[in-house]
């Protein structure tokens, strides 16, 4: 357990963050998923995701490499939302996962909507194992899901293949991201590792069920 405080997102900060409108989601007519066999769907998923993204006029998100985005100020001193988002992008493991909503909002508002969806899914995956141990996290997640998350799901959900590909990339990338050095009070490292593994497995199972 590290003695260095890990930045968190309070309910008040979340309310301030989400009070600004994120703008309406674009009107994009959904297309039905192609009738493919399971094996063919697995083989074609990457191409299908690229094609769906092209129809929406967006880029496929490539997970950011460490150092690809540099904060304008040290993360401990970043006060504005954009500065906080850039700091988190530069070093996600230095922050507890509820703060990823800063990244999601930042990317959404500047038009990087698929990247915003990618980070929203990371936010969901990473906060799952924290839920039983942080009583403030449930209401916070509900607020995010009902506001910014609803916009993202409405928009990305209009393209089934793009939604699948973005979710797949988020699940895969999250496994490779270093975890925050903080863990819930009262849990040993072994217990926390098991909780994280269980949450990841649940996401994998649910994703496999729908694909």
N, C-alpha and C positions, 0 to 999 in steps of 0.2 A: 504494500500500500504506500503510495507516495505521500509525502508531507506537503507537496506543492499543490495549492488549490487549483482545481481544474475549472475553467470558466463554465458557468451554467446559465440557463435562461429562466428567469423568474416569470411567474404568471403576469405580473404587472408589465414586465418588458415585452412579453408576448402580446398583451393587449395593445400596447403602443405600436408594436411592429405590424400587427394585422389591421389596425384601424384605417390605414391608408388603403384605398381601393387598389386591387390588382388588375382591374380592367376586365371587360367581358371576354370570354373565350370565343374564338372564331367559330363561325357556323360552317362546319365541315360535315358533309353527308357521309355516314359510315358505309363501308362496303362489306358485304358478308365475307367471312373467311373462306378461302378456297377449300374445296373438297379434296383433301389429300390423305393418303395413308399416314399412319404414325411415323413410319420410317422415312417416307418422303418429306413429311413436315419437318422432321429433325434435320434432314439434309438441306432443306431449302430455307430454314428459318433466318439465316443471316441475309440471304438475298431478299427474302420477303420483307424483312425489317427495313433494309435499305430502300426498297421500292416504296414502301408505305411512307417512309420519311420524306422521300422525294416528292410524293404527292402532296405532302403538307408543306413543302418548301423549307425543310429543316435539315440539319446535319445530324448524322448518327453520332451519339455521344461517345467519344473516346475517353476512357477514364484518365483523369489528370495524373501525370507523373509527379513525383515529389519535386517541388521547386518550380513547377511549370507556371504557377501564379504566385507572385510575391506580394506580400502586404505592403501598403504604403507606410505603415507604422508598425512597430512591434505589437503582437497580438494583445498583450496585456494592456496596451495603451490605446487600442483602437476603440474610439467612442461612437463613430457614426456607423450606421447599418452596413453601408457599402464597404467600409474599412474592416468591419468585423467579418463580413462575408469573405473578403479577399484573404484575411488572415486565416480563416478556417480552411479555405481552399489550399492554402500553402502548407498547412500542417493540421489535418483533420484530427489526428490522434491527440493533439494537445487540448481538445475540447470534448466535453460531454456531448452525447449525440443529440440532445434536445436543441442545442444551439445550431444544428444544421438547417433549421428553418430560416436562419438569416441567409444562408447560401441559396436556398430554394427561392425565396422572395427576390433576392438580388438578381438571380438568373432569369426568373420569370419576367420581371419588370424591364429588363434590358432586351427581352425578346428571345433569349436562349431557352425556349420552352421545353425542349426535350431534355436538355441538361438539367433544367429545374425539376422535371419529373424524375430523372435519374437520382437526384439528391433527395427528393421527397421519399423515394423508396428506400434510400440509404437511411434516412431519418426513421422510417418505420421499422426497418430491420434492426437497427442499432438500439432503438429505445425499447423494443419488445422485452429483452431480459431484465430491463430496469423496472418495468411496470409493477411487479409484485413488491418491490422494495422502496418505491418512491411514491408517496401518496399524492404528491403534487403533479406527477407526470401524466396520470390519466386525464384529468381535466385539461391539461395543457395540450395533449395530443388530440383530444376531442375538439378543442378550439381550432387547432391547425387543420384537422380533417374537414371541419365544417366550413372553413373559409378558403384558404389557399389550396388545400387538398381537393376540395370540391371542384374548383376551377381546373386543376390539373387533370383530375380523373374524367371530367366532362370532355375536355379537349383531347387528351391522349386516347381515351376510350372510343373515340370515333374511328380510330384505325386499329383494328384488332392486332394485326401483325406488328405494328410499331409498338403497341402496348406490351406485347409478349417480349419483343426484343429488348426494350428498355428495362423491363423487369428482370429478364435473364441476365443482362449485363450488370444490373445493380446487385443481384444475388451473388454473382461470380466475383465482382470487384470487392464487395464487402468482406468476403472471406480473406482477401489479400491485404486489406487495410489493417494497419496496427490498431489495437484497441487502445482506448483511453487508459492511462495508468491508474485511474480511479476505479474502484469497485464498491458495491453496496456494503455498508457497515455490517459487520457480523458474519460476512462470508469469507471463507478461506479462498485462496487462489484456485484450488482444485474445484471448490463448489461453484465459484464464478465461471470458471472455464466450462464446467458442465452445463450451467444455465445458458451460456452463450451458444454452446453447441446444440442444445435442445431447441433454442429459438431459431437457429439457422436451419436445423433439420425440418422444423415445421414449415418454414418458408419453402424449402426445397420440395417437401411433400405436396404442399398446396399448389405450387407451380406445376409440378408434374401431373397433378390431377386435372388441371385445366388445359394441358397441352397434349 
